[in-house]
Amino acid sequence: MVFTQSRRDPLTRRVVILRHGRTTWNAERRFQGQEDPPLDSVGIAQAKRAGEILNNINFAKIVASDLQRAKVTASLIAQSTKQQVTEDVGLRETNCGAWQGRTWPEIHAEDPLTLAAWSTSGDIRPGGNGETRSEVANRFVASVQNHVAELQLGQALLVVTHGGAARAGISELLQLPRGNWGALGVLSNCAWSVLTEQLDAGQQWRLDEYNAGSLPEPAIGDDA
């Protein structure tokens, strides 16, 4: 299956951004950041299920963060198609500084105001010395744009990454104001988002699906 193009849309490139499967630390509500816990059995099953759906798309390229929870998810998806997975450190999760390895309840009990502000701000450093969301977004978007540049019109790219990095990157690709980044909700494990490149609008991006578990259906506009 390939993406169906609307009769109104030019032939464009698309990006599917997928969060990795569940890990042992996800189950414990523990901040992972750039630490490297493995997928648990639920996460492995999630990745296999995602592959059954996403492999209906003929991806021209599959790229993943080099952290094992993302690259193992990508490899499980790519098994049936025998595609090579390209690792990219630019797709890593946020470095969460001193918060890494600690649980949400622990951090909330100690510093609830900073935790709440970080959830919606592009400029607060988690754990005192981590990366801001803006920094994460900049490196994430640079990596995605480099891979998209290798695609031909009509082709699709699969990006397997992390929840925080994906939300920041999608916000930046959509050119959302920093103050509105919190409008995009938390991504579920092995859920994906689909963006279409708008070449006739100065290479802007359109969000077709967010936090989805199924492929987008062709839609007819209200003004059709």
Secondary structure in CASP SS format (residue, H / E / C, confidence):
PFRMAT SS
TARGET T0000
AUTHOR 0000-0000-0000
METHOD secondary structure of the structure
MODEL  1
M C 1.00
V C 1.00
F C 1.00
T C 1.00
Q C 1.00
S C 1.00
R C 1.00
R C 1.00
D C 1.00
P C 1.00
L C 1.00
T C 1.00
R C 1.00
R E 1.00
V E 1.00
V E 1.00
I E 1.00
L E 1.00
R E 1.00
H C 1.00
G C 1.00
R C 1.00
T E 1.00
T H 1.00
W H 1.00
N H 1.00
A H 1.00
E C 1.00
R C 1.00
R E 1.00
F C 1.00
Q C 1.00
G C 1.00
Q C 1.00
E C 1.00
D C 1.00
P C 1.00
P C 1.00
L E 1.00
D C 1.00
S H 1.00
V H 1.00
G H 1.00
I H 1.00
A H 1.00
Q H 1.00
A H 1.00
K H 1.00
R H 1.00
A H 1.00
G H 1.00
E H 1.00
I H 1.00
L H 1.00
N C 1.00
N C 1.00
I C 1.00
N C 1.00
F C 1.00
A C 1.00
K E 1.00
I E 1.00
V E 1.00
A E 1.00
S C 1.00
D C 1.00
L C 1.00
Q H 1.00
R H 1.00
A H 1.00
K H 1.00
V H 1.00
T H 1.00
A H 1.00
S H 1.00
L H 1.00
I H 1.00
A H 1.00
Q C 1.00
S C 1.00
T C 1.00
K C 1.00
Q C 1.00
Q C 1.00
V E 1.00
T E 1.00
E E 1.00
D C 1.00
V H 1.00
G H 1.00
L H 1.00
R C 1.00
E C 1.00
T C 1.00
N C 1.00
C C 1.00
G H 1.00
A H 1.00
W H 1.00
Q C 1.00
G C 1.00
R C 1.00
T E 1.00
W H 1.00
P H 1.00
E H 1.00
I H 1.00
H H 1.00
A H 1.00
E H 1.00
D C 1.00
P H 1.00
L H 1.00
T H 1.00
L H 1.00
A H 1.00
A H 1.00
W H 1.00
S H 1.00
T H 1.00
S C 1.00
G C 1.00
D C 1.00
I C 1.00
R C 1.00
P H 1.00
G H 1.00
G H 1.00
N C 1.00
G C 1.00
E C 1.00
T C 1.00
R H 1.00
S H 1.00
E H 1.00
V H 1.00
A H 1.00
N H 1.00
R H 1.00
F H 1.00
V H 1.00
A H 1.00
S H 1.00
V H 1.00
Q H 1.00
N H 1.00
H H 1.00
V H 1.00
A C 1.00
E C 1.00
L C 1.00
Q C 1.00
L C 1.00
G C 1.00
Q C 1.00
A E 1.00
L E 1.00
L E 1.00
V E 1.00
V E 1.00
T E 1.00
H C 1.00
G H 1.00
G H 1.00
A H 1.00
A H 1.00
R H 1.00
A H 1.00
G H 1.00
I H 1.00
S H 1.00
E H 1.00
L H 1.00
L C 1.00
Q C 1.00
L C 1.00
P C 1.00
R H 1.00
G H 1.00
N H 1.00
W H 1.00
G H 1.00
A H 1.00
L C 1.00
G C 1.00
V C 1.00
L C 1.00
S C 1.00
N C 1.00
C C 1.00
A C 1.00
W E 1.00
S E 1.00
V E 1.00
L E 1.00
T E 1.00
E E 1.00
Q E 1.00
L H 1.00
D H 1.00
A H 1.00
G C 1.00
Q C 1.00
Q E 1.00
W E 1.00
R E 1.00
L E 1.00
D E 1.00
E E 1.00
Y E 1.00
N E 1.00
A E 1.00
G C 1.00
S C 1.00
L C 1.00
P C 1.00
E C 1.00
P C 1.00
A C 1.00
I C 1.00
G C 1.00
D C 1.00
D C 1.00
A C 1.00
END
